[in-house]
Amino acid sequence: MGTYTFRLPDIGEGIAEAEIVAWHVAVGDMVEEDGRLADMMTDKATVEMESPVTGKVVSIAGEVGDVVAIGSALVVIETEGEGESAAPTSAPAPKADMVEERIEAETPDAADVAKIEAAVPPPAAEPISVPAKVAKVAVGHEASVKVLASPAVRQRARNLGIDLAEVRPSEEGRIRHADLDQFLAYNAQGGYRSAGRERGDEVIKVIGMRRRIAENMAASKRHIPHFSYVEECDVTALEAMREQLNAHRGDKPKLTLLPLLITAICRALPQFPMINARYDDEAGVVTRYGAVHLGMAAQTPAGLMVPVIRNAQGLNLWQLAREIVRLADATRSGNAKSEELSGSTLTVTSLGPLGGIATTPVINRPEVAIIGPNRIVERPMFVPDGMGGERIEKRKLMNISISCDHRVVDGHDAASFVQAVRKLIETPVLLLAD
């Protein structure tokens, strides 16, 4: 018998450490060659580690959320034969096509919730024989009472938010699934109070992508003096043009508002180079970019990520629409490449129909600005009637928000930029003009 020490390999240029976001083995498990060991996260990529040998796991480096340095021992495996004392630190990195975006949060064992000591003695009534394994459920903030139920019933009650102390057992003092069904039916008819019931606390360890997002947002607010500006835009004509383009698009991708907004942004930016920039505050250098590498904030199961549309200023509406769909799908499925998730010079963040009236988005550091379109609403407005007067007309309106780094961008510049974007949006034929 021998041992093989699998050390964390170099999994990316400039990477010094990686975070454990998931274990696929535990001490005592048997693992096959090429079997999954752990998922390690670097920046915004989660890389799957595979075992180079077959054997029994005798030790692992730490818990989910711990950070391991490149070259450090990750897993020690007991092997048949003499084995090796350690795997070389120059072990080949996992292939890029194995990169996945995901995060697993640790939660406490549900059985721990039931471990509450009874604080009130039983009432002076006929003694009831109760088995040793009894669920003890707290009633609000008051003392707890003993409830007899199976683990499956207790779990179902917790999922439904039902306090077992309020459920009447049907036989032998034990609450069964049928009793929960009866409780729900009676409650649906108004037989029980409708006030929300208190649920147990949940402790979630902040790891992986959620930790990276938290660190990036905290650093952005800590280092950047934000200011926000919001302007209302009439998008009635823009939406009408979009509908016409979609009606004759053929095999082209369907246009959403986003490609039109990106085109307006790219056409306005040459007049306002201070918006399309990155600020290295340590070196005291602002880099203004000629090309627009547009970050597109996207919500994924792993958290908020920002895929990048390279050279957005050179793409037409249909090319932008196709690239938006491609990047969004790749990011949500975890197949986006590392170079597609970095290097943005300006970011657009949109919540779509959930956009709200106005937003104050946080800047994607080290960029100096972030733009947030909001929800489109219909409202009556006074519009010129063509004869020197006005008439009331139903119009489609949308607010555009921008947050800027006040160290680099002045308020006048931000307002002037948004006004330029507004002019293009409200006169959409300009978006198609050369």
C-alpha positions in Angstrom: 0.0 0.0 0.0 1.1 3.6 -0.7 -0.2 7.1 -0.7 -0.7 9.6 -3.4 -0.9 13.3 -2.6 -2.9 15.3 -5.1 -1.8 18.9 -5.1 -3.8 21.8 -6.5 -2.4 22.4 -10.0 -1.8 25.7 -11.7 -5.3 26.3 -13.1 -4.8 29.7 -14.7 -2.3 32.3 -15.4 -1.7 34.6 -12.4 -3.9 32.4 -10.1 -2.3 31.9 -6.7 -5.2 30.2 -4.8 -8.6 28.7 -5.3 -11.7 28.3 -3.1 -13.3 25.0 -2.4 -16.9 25.3 -3.5 -17.9 21.6 -3.5 -16.5 18.2 -2.4 -17.4 15.1 -4.3 -15.5 12.8 -1.9 -15.1 12.4 1.8 -12.5 10.7 4.0 -13.0 6.9 3.6 -14.6 7.0 0.1 -13.2 5.0 -2.7 -12.4 7.0 -5.8 -11.7 5.8 -9.3 -9.1 7.2 -11.7 -10.5 10.3 -13.4 -13.2 10.4 -10.7 -14.4 13.8 -9.4 -12.7 15.1 -6.3 -13.7 18.7 -5.8 -14.8 21.9 -7.5 -12.4 24.8 -7.1 -13.3 28.4 -7.8 -10.9 31.0 -9.2 -12.2 34.4 -10.1 -15.5 33.6 -11.8 -14.7 30.1 -13.0 -15.4 26.8 -11.2 -13.0 24.1 -12.2 -13.6 20.4 -11.6 -10.6 18.4 -10.1 -10.2 14.8 -11.1 -8.3 12.0 -9.4 -5.2 10.7 -11.3 -5.3 7.4 -9.4 -7.6 4.9 -8.0 -7.7 4.4 -4.2 -9.2 5.3 -0.9 -9.4 8.9 0.3 -7.5 9.3 3.6 -7.6 13.1 4.0 -8.9 16.3 2.4 -7.6 19.8 2.5 -10.5 21.5 4.3 -14.2 22.4 4.2 -16.3 24.1 1.6 -15.4 27.8 1.6 -11.8 27.3 2.5 -9.1 28.7 0.3 -6.2 26.5 -0.9 -2.9 27.7 -2.4 -1.7 26.5 -5.7 0.7 23.5 -5.1 -0.8 22.7 -1.7 -2.1 19.2 -0.9 -5.8 18.9 -1.8 -6.5 15.2 -1.3 -4.4 12.3 0.0 -5.3 8.9 -1.5 -4.3 5.5 -0.4 -3.4 3.3 -3.4 -2.5 -0.3 -4.2 1.3 -0.8 -4.5 4.0 1.6 -3.5 2.2 4.7 -4.6 3.9 8.1 -4.6 4.6 10.6 -1.8 3.2 13.5 -3.7 1.8 14.6 -7.1 3.9 17.0 -8.9 2.8 20.6 -8.6 3.1 21.0 -12.4 0.2 18.6 -12.9 -1.8 19.6 -16.0 -4.7 21.9 -15.3 -8.3 20.7 -16.1 -9.5 21.4 -19.6 -11.3 24.6 -20.2 -14.4 22.9 -21.5 -14.9 21.4 -18.0 -15.3 24.8 -16.4 -18.8 25.2 -14.9 -20.5 28.1 -13.1 -22.2 27.0 -10.0 -22.3 27.6 -6.3 -23.4 25.3 -3.4 -24.4 26.9 -0.1 -24.1 25.0 3.1 -27.2 24.8 5.2 -27.7 23.3 8.6 -29.1 19.8 8.9 -32.9 20.0 9.2 -32.8 17.7 12.2 -31.0 20.3 14.2 -34.0 22.5 14.2 -35.9 20.1 16.4 -33.2 20.1 19.2 -35.1 22.5 21.6 -35.4 21.6 25.2 -38.9 21.6 26.7 -39.3 24.4 29.2 -42.7 23.7 30.6 -43.6 20.6 32.6 -46.5 18.4 31.2 -50.0 19.3 32.5 -51.4 17.4 35.5 -53.4 14.9 33.6 -53.2 11.2 32.9 -49.6 10.2 32.2 -49.0 9.3 28.5 -46.4 6.9 27.5 -44.1 8.8 25.1 -41.2 7.1 23.2 -37.7 8.5 23.7 -37.6 9.9 20.1 -40.0 12.8 20.4 -40.0 16.0 18.3 -40.0 19.1 20.4 -41.3 22.1 18.5 -41.2 25.6 19.8 -44.5 27.6 19.8 -43.7 31.2 18.8 -41.5 32.7 21.5 -43.1 30.8 24.3 -42.3 27.5 25.9 -42.2 24.3 23.8 -44.5 21.3 24.0 -43.9 17.7 23.1 -45.2 16.5 19.8 -45.0 12.9 18.5 -44.4 12.6 14.8 -42.2 10.8 12.3 -39.2 12.6 10.7 -41.0 12.7 7.4 -44.1 14.4 8.9 -41.9 16.8 10.8 -40.0 17.7 7.6 -43.2 18.2 5.6 -44.6 20.4 8.4 -41.5 22.5 8.3 -41.7 22.9 4.6 -45.3 24.0 4.9 -44.6 26.3 7.7 -47.0 24.4 10.1 -46.5 24.4 13.8 -47.0 20.8 14.8 -48.2 21.9 18.3 -51.3 23.3 16.6 -52.2 20.1 14.8 -54.6 17.7 16.4 -53.3 14.1 16.3 -55.9 11.5 15.1 -54.7 8.5 17.0 -52.4 7.4 19.8 -51.1 11.0 20.1 -49.1 10.7 16.9 -49.4 13.2 14.1 -49.6 11.6 10.7 -49.7 13.0 7.1 -53.5 12.7 7.1 -53.6 15.0 10.2 -51.5 17.6 8.2 -53.9 17.3 5.3 -56.9 17.9 7.6 -55.1 20.9 9.1 -54.5 22.4 5.7 -58.1 21.8 4.6 -59.5 23.4 7.7 -57.1 26.3 7.5 -58.1 26.9 3.8 -61.7 27.3 5.0 -60.8 30.0 7.5 -60.8 27.7 10.5 -57.3 28.9 11.7 -55.7 32.3 12.0 -54.3 33.6 8.8 -51.3 35.4 10.3 -48.0 34.2 9.0 -46.2 31.7 11.3 -42.7 32.1 12.5 -40.2 30.0 10.6 -36.9 28.7 11.9 -33.7 30.6 11.2 -31.4 29.5 8.4 -27.7 29.9 8.4 -26.0 29.9 5.0 -22.3 30.1 4.5 -21.2 32.7 2.0 -18.9 30.9 -0.4 -18.0 30.6 -4.0 -19.7 33.0 -6.4 -21.8 34.6 -3.7 -18.6 35.5 -1.8 -17.0 36.9 -4.9 -20.1 39.1 -5.6 -20.1 40.3 -2.0 -16.4 41.2 -2.1 -16.6 43.0 -5.5 -19.7 45.0 -4.4 -18.2 46.0 -1.1 -14.9 47.0 -2.8 -16.9 49.1 -5.4 -18.8 51.0 -2.8 -15.8 51.3 -0.5 -13.5 52.8 -3.2 -15.8 54.6 -5.6 -17.8 57.7 -4.7 -21.0 56.9 -6.6 -23.5 59.4 -7.9 -26.6 58.5 -10.0 -28.7 60.4 -12.6 -32.1 59.4 -13.9 -33.8 60.6 -17.1 -37.2 59.8 -18.6 -37.3 58.8 -22.3 -40.3 58.5 -24.6 -39.7 55.1 -26.3 -43.0 55.0 -28.2 -41.4 55.5 -31.6 -38.5 53.1 -30.7 -40.9 50.3 -29.7 -42.9 50.9 -33.0 -39.7 50.6 -35.0 -38.7 47.5 -33.1 -42.1 45.8 -33.8 -41.7 46.6 -37.5 -38.1 45.2 -37.7 -39.2 42.0 -35.9 -42.2 41.6 -38.3 -39.7 41.4 -41.2 -36.7 39.8 -39.5 -36.8 36.5 -41.5 -34.4 34.1 -39.9 -32.7 36.8 -37.8 -33.0 36.7 -34.0 -35.9 38.6 -32.4 -35.0 42.1 -31.3 -35.4 43.1 -27.7 -34.9 46.7 -26.4 -31.4 45.9 -25.4 -29.7 45.9 -28.9 -31.3 49.2 -29.7 -30.2 50.7 -26.4 -26.6 49.4 -26.9 -26.5 50.9 -30.3 -27.6 54.3 -28.9 -25.0 54.1 -26.2 -22.2 53.2 -28.7 -23.2 56.1 -31.0 -23.2 58.6 -28.1 -19.9 57.5 -26.4 -17.4 59.1 -28.9 -18.6 62.5 -27.6 -18.1 61.4 -24.0 -14.9 59.3 -23.7 -14.8 59.7 -20.0 -17.8 57.3 -19.7 -16.1 54.4 -21.5 -13.1 54.1 -19.2 -11.5 52.2 -16.4 -9.8 53.8 -13.4 -6.7 52.2 -11.8 -6.9 54.0 -8.5 -3.7 52.4 -7.2 -1.6 53.7 -10.1 -3.7 56.9 -10.4 -4.4 56.2 -14.2 -7.6 56.5 -16.2 -7.7 54.6 -19.5 -10.3 55.8 -22.0 -11.1 53.1 -24.5 -11.9 53.6 -28.2 -13.6 50.3 -28.5 -16.7 49.5 -26.5 -16.4 46.2 -24.7 -19.9 46.2 -23.1 -20.5 44.2 -20.0 -24.0 42.8 -19.8 -25.1 41.9 -16.2 -26.9 38.6 -16.3 -28.6 36.7 -13.4 -27.6 33.0 -13.2 -28.2 30.2 -10.8 -24.7 30.9 -9.4 -25.4 34.7 -9.0 -24.9 37.9 -10.9 -22.3 37.6 -13.7 -21.1 40.0 -16.4 -20.4 38.5 -19.9 -18.8 40.9 -22.3 -19.9 41.9 -25.8 -16.5 42.6 -27.5 -16.4 45.6 -29.9 -20.1 46.3 -29.5 -19.7 49.6 -31.5 -18.9 47.5 -34.7 -22.0 45.3 -34.5 -25.4 46.0 -36.1 -28.7 45.4 -34.4 -29.1 41.8 -35.5 -25.5 40.9 -34.6 -25.9 42.4 -31.2 -29.2 40.5 -30.7 -27.4 37.2 -31.6 -24.4 37.9 -29.4 -26.6 38.8 -26.4 -28.5 35.5 -26.7 -25.3 33.5 -27.1 -23.5 35.1 -24.2 -26.6 34.9 -21.9 -27.1 31.1 -22.7 -23.4 30.4 -22.2 -23.2 32.2 -18.9 -26.4 30.6 -17.4 -25.3 27.1 -18.5 -21.8 27.6 -17.1 -20.1 27.3 -20.5 -18.8 30.9 -20.8 -15.1 31.2 -21.4 -13.0 33.1 -18.9 -12.2 35.8 -21.5 -15.9 36.3 -22.1 -16.4 37.2 -18.4 -13.7 39.9 -18.1 -12.4 43.1 -19.7 -15.5 45.2 -20.0 -15.2 48.9 -20.3 -18.8 49.8 -19.6 -21.7 47.8 -18.2 -25.5 47.7 -18.8 -27.7 46.2 -16.2 -31.4 45.5 -16.9 -34.0 43.8 -14.9 -36.4 43.6 -17.9 -40.1 43.8 -16.9 -39.0 43.9 -13.2 -36.9 47.0 -13.9 -38.8 49.3 -11.5 -39.2 53.1 -11.9 -35.6 53.9 -11.2 -32.5 52.1 -10.1 -29.1 53.2 -8.7 -26.8 50.4 -9.9 -23.4 49.7 -8.4 -20.4 50.3 -10.7 -18.6 47.2 -11.9 -15.1 48.2 -10.7 -12.7 49.3 -12.2 -15.1 50.7 -14.7 -16.4 54.3 -14.1 -20.0 54.0 -15.1 -22.9 51.6 -15.3 -26.2 52.2 -17.2 -29.6 50.7 -16.1 -32.7 50.9 -18.3 -35.9 50.5 -16.3 -39.4 49.2 -16.9 -41.5 50.7 -19.8 -44.8 52.1 -18.7 -47.7 53.7 -20.5 -48.9 57.1 -19.4 -50.9 60.0 -20.9 -48.7 62.9 -22.0 -49.1 66.3 -23.7 -47.7 66.1 -27.2 -47.6 68.7 -30.0 -50.7 68.5 -32.3 -49.0 69.9 -35.3 -51.0 73.1 -35.3 -49.1 75.0 -32.6 -51.1 73.4 -29.8 -51.0 70.2 -27.7 -53.1 67.1 -27.3 -53.1 64.3 -24.7 -51.8 61.0 -26.0 -50.9 57.6 -24.5 -47.1 57.2 -24.7 -44.6 54.5 -23.7 -42.1 55.9 -21.2 -38.9 54.5 -19.7 -36.4 55.9 -17.3 -32.7 55.4 -17.9 -30.4 55.4 -14.8 -26.7 55.9 -14.8 -24.3 55.6 -11.9 -20.8 57.2 -12.3 -17.5 57.4 -10.4 -17.4 61.0 -9.3 -13.6 61.0 -9.3 -13.6 60.6 -13.1 -17.0 61.7 -14.3 -18.6 65.0 -13.5 -22.4 65.3 -13.1 -22.6 67.6 -16.2 -20.9 64.9 -18.3 -23.2 62.1 -17.1 -26.3 64.2 -17.7 -25.1 65.3 -21.1 -24.3 61.7 -22.1 -27.8 60.5 -21.1 -29.4 63.3 -23.0 -27.5 62.3 -26.1 -28.7 58.7 -25.6 -32.2 60.0 -25.1 -32.2 61.9 -28.3 -31.2 58.8 -30.3 -33.8 56.7 -28.5 -36.6 59.2 -29.1 -35.5 59.6 -32.8 -34.8 56.0 -33.6 -34.2 56.5 -37.3 -30.9 57.9 -36.3 -29.8 54.5 -35.0 -30.0 53.1 -38.5 -28.3 56.1 -40.2 -24.7 55.8 -41.2 
